């Protein structure tokens, strides 16, 4: 009988801490899952949209594409041409390209992830249009971007400067996406 009680106590001492740790991890994941995430993005060529879709798969967040009223052509995106549409917009800090479907209800979300291709080491001006078209107060906001050579640091810095009243979180360059890095980023952004 004493041997049975000793065995039972030994078994409990091994199982309960493991159960407790597993329960804590589950609770932590459930808390993150309770945060409603919107992954919104502008993608001129499809690269950033693919990244946003992958982030949505990993996080379970909803996705919303920022679509310009006038779609960008290859000529519009020619950054070698100083008279191209994208060059003119980026050289004009007040430029706010019009967007379609601005009806996403931001009150449904706790975390807003805003994605874009980096243009001239900054977010395209259409990102300003999106931000200024929605009430993002009391939201955790983080930028993610694709880029051929720029880091996201200047984009994050500029958005913090342009919209200091918003709750900006760490940004992420997503030229290559792996689930571990996205989950780690989302955990930081969701706090």
Secondary structure, 3 states (H helix, E strand, C coil): CHHHHHHHHHHHHHHHHHHHHHHHHHHHHHHHHHCCEEEEECCCCCHHHHHHHHHHHHHCCEEEECCECCCCCCCCCCCCCCCCHHHHHHCCCCCCCCECCCCCCHHHCCEEEEEEEEECCEECHHHHHHHHCCCCCCCEEEEEEECCCCCCHHHHHHHHHHCCCCEECCCEECCCCCHHHHHHHHHHHCC
